[in-house]
Amino acid sequence: MSFAQSWDFTPGVRVVLDDMRQCSREYEWLEEPHVSPDGERVAMVAALPDPALSVAVNGEVWEATFEKVWYPRFSPDGRLTVLAQTDGEWTMVVDGEPWEEQYAYIWGTLFSANGDIIAAPIQQDGKYGLSVNGTPWETLFDNANQVTLSRDGSAAAAVVQVKSPAQADIAAFQEGIFSVAVNGVAWDSIFVNCWAPTFDPAGKNVATTIRRSLYDYSIAVNGKAWTGSYACAWGPVFNPATGAVAAPVRKAGAWGMAIDDAMAWDIRYGQLWHQVFSPDGSKLAAIAAVSFGDFTVVVDNTPWDIVFPVVTDLTPSPVGNRFAALASNHNSDFAILCDGKVWAGRYDMAYPPVWSPDAAHLAVTVEKAGRFTVLVDGKAYPESFDKCFDPAFSPDGSKVLIRAVAGGKYHRIVAPVAAFTG
């Protein structure tokens, strides 16, 4: 069941906070707002005159205060997390309650799909790893980066340094000092570099890009490297239906798609990356340069008939085989692409596409001339705002939740899809 099943999708406009400057305690300033997925809460870091920092949620400040507070994030299940420092030590704070464990540093909060697992990279005594729901890995490493969490949160992975060569020992580096650790246990395989570890949907297998030498790139799955050697490779993804691993690879000066170490797409692209499978695994799409400076979306090795200088945020529908993306002219004149077509309208900024659960509709937040609104299927909501957050669809796809700030007030708006007429 999706979280949205329990949300209020009664059509109408409700002011959740009638003054964005409202605060239950005297304050020096309030930082930028963050809004819960269901739109019921708006949170801002509050600088108090003590001096101290805390968080105001719908204007009510947490009882606890801290030396520093940053990186507010709502979990998928609606809990508010921040990273906070007390007496020089850092920890995670969840709805005002700090984890018992403290660290020299913590950053980059991660959530499982349903939000019950919260994790973050940590540094303690010069060693690095992850803390999951407040419990750090038993083994920490000289370096841990590019952390990722499985969908269900049962496993966490990171690229880790498993050897400690002397400074400037180039030969030792070229022999390999990196691997991937899963739940704090490193693979036996060691590589010159690893990048972009990723889990399969079940959280049982991990694939990563590797470099076996300065010029030999490939993919490793659960520590076992493909035999294929490539001039470069980007991050792999798992087919959700078959478990096959797909990764863009470079050979003979061009890019193609390899699946389980065999070429599946032609080696003909100037660039190829950000690949995604459809939910049933039957379609594979990626962003590609079909010629120099001409980017588009490619689905099963067939490019769309439209090109732009920049294409980003390739997003598959939650069901079916639809794909959407954003395009721009080097971060200006943003356009929305859907199923090989371009929506009318150009914008100063556009934000990642959001599909309805049945994939019948697509919503995108856009900005133009300093005003924000939401588009659904290319049609705009008739009002604009000072700020908009990501939209969300009702479980049946018939309504859209708009979370917006206008006139110093935070509004929670539920609008039928039919209301988008612009």
N, C-alpha and C positions, 0 to 999 in steps of 0.2 A: 504494500500500500504506500502511495506517495505521501509525503508530508502534507501536501496541499489538500488532502482529503479532509483534514480537520480545520482548514482555514475558513475564515468568513468570506464568502464570495457573494454576499448580498449586494446587488448593484447600488451604487451611490457614492457620495463623497463624504469622508469623515476626516475632521481635523484631529489628529492624534496629539500634536503639540502646537498650541496656538502662538507660542513665542519661542523661536529657536534660541533665544538668549536666556530663556527661563532656566533657573538653577536654584536648587533648594539650599545652597550654601553660598556665601560670598566667594567670588572668584575673580581672578585676574583676566583670564581669557578662556574661551572654549575652542577646541580644534574642530576639524571638519566632521560632519555627521556620517555615521554608519547606521544602516537600517537592517532590521531583522528580516529574514526571508519572507515571513508572513506579513510584514509591514506594520506590525503592531508596536514596535519599539524603535526608537531612534537614540543612538548613543554617541556621546562626544567626550573625548578626554578633557578634563577640567583642571586648569591650573588654579590652585587655591592659594590664598595669601600667607600660608603658614611659614615658609613655602612648602608645598606638597602638591602631588598630583593624584587625581582619582578619575572616576568616570561618572558622568551624568547620564542616566537612562530615563527618557521621557521627563527630563528636568530634575529627577531625584538622584542625588549623588550617593555613591556607595559609601558605606561607613569606613571601609579601609582606605588608607592613603599610602602613597609610595613616593620614593625619591624620583623615579622616572617611570613613565608609562608610554608604551607605543604599540603599534601594530594591532589595533582593535579589529577583530574578525568575529562574525557570527557563524556558529557551526550550522550544518544543515538542519539539525533539530532545534535551532533557535537559541542556543546558549551563547552568551557573549564572552569572548576570550580576549585578554590583553597580555602583553609581556611587561613585567614590572620589576623594578629594582628596589631592594630594601637593604640597608647597611652594606651596600656595594655588591650584593648578590642578586642574581636574577632568577625568576621563576615564571610559570604560567599562572594566570589568575582566571578562574572560570566563574562567571556570575558573582564576582566579588570575593570568591574564596580561593586563596593561593594554594598551589600544590605544596605538599610538605617538603619535597626536595628543592634545594636551591643550587644554582650553577653559576660559574664565572660569567657565562653568557648563554643566551637562548634566542632563537630567531626562527622565522619562516614557518609559522603554524600550519599544520596539516590536519585534515579531517577524513575519517572514513565516510562512505557514501551516506550512511544514516546518521552520522554525527556522534555515535556513542564512543568512538575512539578519537582522541586528540593527541597529536604527536608534534615534536619539534626537534630540530637539531640543537645540540648543546656543546659547550666547551667547558671542560673541568680539568684543572691542573695541567693545562696545555695539551690535553687529549680531547678528541672529538667523537661524537656518536649521536644517538637519538635518545630522547626520553618519550615513552609512550604511556599516556595516562599517568604521568608523574613517576614512572619507573624507568631509570636509565638502563641502557644496555650494560651488561656485565663487563664486556670488553669495549674499551674506547681506543681510538686510533690516533696516530700522528696527524692524520688528515681525514676528514669525512665530508663529502659534498654531494650535490645532486641527489638529495634524499627523495624518496618516494614512499607512498603508503599504498598497500593493496586496497581494493575497493571495500572489502569488509573490515579492514583495519587489523586483520589477524597477523599481518607481516609487514615489516618495514625494511627498506633496502637503501644502501648508499654506496657510492664509490669511495673506497678507503685505501689509504696508503699502508701497505703491509711490510715494507722494508724501510730502513732508516739509513740511507747512504750518507757518507760525509758530504759536507757542503762542497759544491762544484765537482762532485764525482760523476762526471758525465757518463762514463762507461757503465756505472751501476744503474743509472737512470735508464740507459738504453737497453739494459738487460730486463727491465721491468720492475716496478715497485708498487703498482696499483692492482686492485682487484675489486670485487663487489662483496659486501657483507649483507647478509639477510638475517634480521633479528640479532645482529651483533656477531654473527659467525661468518668469517670470510671464506670465499671459495678457495680451493687449493690452487686454482689457476691464477697466474700472475701475468700482467700485461704492462706495456709501456704506458698506456692510458686506457681509461674506460670513460664512457659518457652515456648519459640518458638511460639508466636502468629503468625497466618497466615491468610490471606484473601482468600476467594473464588475468582474465576476469575472475577466476577462482582464487587468485592469490597464491597459487602453488608453484608457478614457474616464473623465472626472471630472465629477460633478455637484455643485452646491453651492447652498445657499440664499443669496439676495442681497437687498439693499435698494437700490433705485434712487433713492429719496428718503426723507424721513423717514416717509412713509406708503405707500410702494409696494414691496411685497415680491413676490418671484417666485423662479424657479429658473433657473440657468444651467448649460449642459452644454458642456464644452470652451470656455468663454468666451462662448458664444452664449446670450443670455437668452431665456426664453420671452416671448411677447408679452403673456400674461395678467398682470394686475395684481391683487394680493390685499392684504387688510388685514394679513395675517400669513402666515407659512409656516414649517413645520418641515423638518428635514433630509430630503433625498431618498434613495431607494434605487433600484438597477437591478433590473429583472426579469432573472434569470439565464438565461432561455431566449430572450427577445426583445430585450433591451437597452433596453426602455422604461423611463422614469423615473417613479416614483410619489412624490408628496409631499403631505402634509396641508396644506390651505390654508384660510384663513378669508375668508368673504365674508358680508356682510349679517348679521353678528353670530353666525355659526355656522361649523362646520368640516365640510369634505368632503375627498375624496381626488381629486387631479388626477393624471392619467397622460398624459405628453407634452402638457401644457398644455390638456387637455380634461377636464372634470369626469367622473369615473368613478363616484364614490359620491355619494349625496345630501348636500347641505349641510344637515345636521340635528343634528350632534353639538355638545355643549357643549365638548368637547375631543377631539382626535384626534392620536395621535402614536405613535412607536416601531413603525412598520410594518415587516413582514418578509414576504418571499415564501417559499413552499415551494420546495424545491430544483429542481423542474421548472418553476417559474414559473406554475403553473396556479392557485395560490391566493395571495391577499394578505390578511394579517391585520394588525390594529393594535389598540392600546389606545384605548378611547374612553369618554367620559362621555355616557351616553345621557340623563341628566338631571343637575341640579346635585348633585355629590357622589356620583353613582352611576356607578362605572367597571366596565367589562367588556372582553372581547375581542370584536372584530368580525371576521368572516371573510367576504370578498367582500360587504361592506356589510350582512351579517346579524349582529346582535349575539347573543352567547350569552344564555341566559335567567337568568343569575346576575349580581348586582352587588355591589360592595364599595366602601368609601371610597377604597381604594388598590389599583391593579393594576400590577405591574412585571414585569420579566424575561421578556417574551414570547419564547418559544424554539420555533422550528420543528424538526420532526424531520428527521434527515439524509436520509431517503427518505420518500416518501409525502406525505400532506397532514395530518399531525397537528400540533397546537400545544399548548403548555403555558405556564403563567405562575404567578406568585405573587400572592397577594392578602393584604391586611391591614386592620386597623382602625387606621389611622394608626400604623403601626410596632408594633403588638401584635396578638396573636391571628392569627398568620400561617396561611394556608391554601394548598393547592396546587390549581391548576386544570388540568384536562387534558381536551381534546376537549369542552369545554362542561360538564363535571361537576366537582364539588368532592370531593376526597378527605376521608374522615373524619379527624378530629383537628385540633387547633389548637396552635400552637407559639409560643414566645417569639421565635423567629427561624427563617427558612428561607433557603436559599441557592439560587443559580440552578439550574434543572432541567438534568439531563443525560440525553440519549436514548441508547439502545443503537444500534449501527450499523444494525440492521435495523428500528429504530423500534418494535419489539415491546414494549419496556420503558422505563420512566422512573424515574430515581433522583433523590432530593433529600436533601441534608444538612439536618437540623433540630436545633434546640436547645430544650430544655424544662427548666426548673428547674436551669439550669446544667450540664446533661448533653447530650451530642451523640450522634446516631446517624444512620443512613442509612435512608431509605425506598425501597422499590422497588415500584412499582405500588400505592402506598398502604400497604404492609406494612413493618413495621420490622424491622431486624436485631435479634436478641434481646439484644444487649449494647449498653450505652451507654459513652461515653468522656468524658474531660476536654476533648478537642478532636478534631474531624474535619475533614479537607480534602475537596475535591471528589472524588466517586467516579468511577470509570471502568469501562466494560464491556469484556469480552473481545471480540475481533473477531466471534465468533459470537453474542454477546449472552447467553450462557448463564451467565456468571459476572460478579461485581462485585468490583472492587478497592477496598478500604476502607483509607485511610491515616489512622491515628488515634494519639492520645497518651492513655495511661491509666497511672496509677500511676507517673508519672515515666519511662515507657518509650515509645518510638515503635514502633508495631506496623504491619506490612504484612499485611493480611488479604485472602485471596481466598475468596469465598463463592459457592456456586451461588445462582441466583435463587430456587430452592426453599427456601433457608434463611431467607428473609424471610417471617416468619409472624406477626409481632406486629400 
